Amino acid sequence: MKTQQNFIDPVCQMTVSAQKDTPATRWEGETVYFCSDSCKSEFMLKPKNFFKAAEPRRMGFWQKYLNRLNKATGGKPPSCCQ
């Protein structure tokens, strides 16, 4: 039995089930589904407005330490580790 997949319309945030007649388009390698043709038309005008860029993650203490170590040693392991 095939399960039905649900998607979120990026324009109106409505839940949409993917069927043969569901409005959809391909954007950046993914299929985007819409609740109506008007939402699809609005998306096609400026698709980047509907997706937020991923925020860069903050570095923790250990990552900052490793970055400083790599910068100080030029990426080479310390002499004690050779």
C-alpha positions in Angstrom: 0.0 0.0 0.0 1.4 3.4 -1.0 1.4 6.1 1.6 0.4 9.6 0.7 3.1 12.2 1.2 2.2 15.7 2.5 4.1 18.8 1.7 4.0 22.5 2.9 3.1 25.1 0.3 5.9 27.7 0.7 3.6 30.6 -0.2 0.6 30.1 2.2 2.1 27.4 4.5 -0.9 25.1 3.8 -0.5 21.3 3.9 -0.7 19.8 0.5 -0.9 16.2 -0.5 0.9 15.2 -3.7 -1.4 13.9 -6.3 -1.4 13.9 -10.1 -3.3 17.1 -10.4 -1.5 19.0 -7.6 0.3 22.1 -8.9 4.0 21.7 -8.7 7.3 22.9 -10.1 11.0 22.0 -9.8 13.2 24.5 -8.1 16.9 23.9 -7.2 16.6 20.2 -7.8 13.5 19.6 -5.6 9.8 19.4 -6.4 7.7 22.1 -4.7 4.0 21.5 -4.4 1.3 24.2 -4.1 -2.3 24.3 -2.9 -3.4 26.3 -6.1 -2.2 27.7 -9.3 -2.3 31.2 -7.9 0.2 30.2 -5.2 2.4 28.6 -7.9 2.3 31.8 -9.9 3.3 33.9 -6.9 6.1 31.5 -6.2 7.4 31.6 -9.7 7.8 35.4 -9.6 10.4 35.4 -6.8 11.1 31.9 -5.5 14.0 33.0 -3.3 11.6 35.1 -1.2 9.9 31.9 0.1 13.0 30.1 1.4 15.2 31.4 4.1 18.9 30.9 3.9 20.4 28.6 6.5 21.9 30.6 9.3 25.5 29.8 10.0 26.0 27.8 13.1 27.9 29.3 16.0 31.2 27.7 16.7 31.7 26.1 20.1 34.8 26.4 22.3 36.4 23.3 20.9 35.9 24.3 17.2 37.4 27.8 18.0 40.4 26.1 19.6 41.0 23.8 16.7 40.7 26.7 14.2 43.3 28.7 16.2 45.6 25.6 16.4 45.4 25.0 12.6 46.1 28.7 11.9 49.1 28.7 14.3 50.6 25.5 12.9 49.6 26.0 9.2 47.4 22.9 9.5 50.3 20.6 10.4 50.1 18.4 13.6 52.0 19.6 16.6 55.6 18.2 16.9 54.5 15.9 19.8 52.1 14.1 17.5 54.6 13.3 14.7 
